[in-house]
């Protein structure tokens, strides 16, 4: 069966390593914070200027001056640092953030990503997404493998205006985990009960399948 | 405003000199850390054809959103503008021009503007619509876009504490774009929660040194919350 949003987040969380600085985008990426594996410590970066983002506040802790990049009230963990937007993006552009997780409309086999603009629809803006995809060491994209009409979102070439070029390294969809390298999607894992055939059928870009493809394992 | 006493006592004095067609850089992220009273004063002055540079444009009826009500903004430079219906309407009708700018590029444009750096190369936006019409260059095998700096006729910022020298300290994540905005205005006005005596701010803990700030006013803030999220305690 295709993975739920929570399961996609759980699988992305397996990419986290001890000591990582991580920026999580809005939507499924935000849920990843709930599944940090036991025994490892990661520091969450929020691009409005917070390193060491904690959980939502209790009613007593709410402070209008303490928000995350989604403009939600939030807390800072002990040991957090707060700084300006320029400092925040210096961390991002300077390659100091180890992992960025974000959603997308489309990804292509050359690692291009389109996530911010659908021509003909009102464009709200890219926020920090273009900076993040240009700057992070490692970018994981979460999205559904195909749209609700069954059209693949893993393409030969993105059709929508790009957010970044040649930057996506890994994709976790509701059907599969794939790596992007040498101009192709390399299938690494499939969701429990999902056949390689189905993934093949729903991947429009070049797909490389080598050997037996294991099912994802959730603890 | 004698010597280094930058404190003014009315919003009229705080925004004196603002004229039609000027560029105003505003600190804040969403509704967090915005100079509420200075924005209200711009509305009161009915200044028109403004270019406003800020990460967002407030919401309907609050923050920079109130400057849309009388069509005071001609052009908005921002990274994300999804939060107000009036913005959408004026954008679609062609009354309002918008220049969408990646958030980090926007912060760096202000920083560079304040630091006398006319433009900078960044990888952000290369190969995207943001790079269209801009100079690009390959440096050590990577592609970069040349982005011009931004300066403003006015910069309006919100700080927590100030002294009469204009030294500023920001509170929590309300810092955001405020320090860079403060450097990039010909006239920088800081609306603050508290004015303290010189010496009360620890010199090494000052976020914005007073040299960047021309006017300081004590404000009263509603501090509206955009997305109130709570966990059970």
Interface residues (C-beta under 8 A of the other chain):
Chain A: X46 X47 X48 X49 X50 X55 X56 X57 X58 X59 X60 X61 X62 X63 X64 X65 X66 X67 X68 X70 X71 X72 X73 X74 X76 X82 X83 X84 X85 X86 X88 X89 X92 X93 X112 X117 X122 X123 X124 X125 X126 X127 X128 X129 X130 X131 X134 X135 X161 X162 X163 X164 X165
Chain B: X29 X30 X31 X32 X33 X55 X78 X79 X80 X81 X82 X88 X91 X92 X100 X102 X103 X104 X105 X106 X107 X108 X110 X111 X122 X123 X124 X125 X126 X127 X128 X129 X130 X143 X171 X172 X173 X174 X175 X176 X177 X178 X179 X180 X207 X223 X224 X225 X226 X227 X228 X229 X230 X231 X232 X233
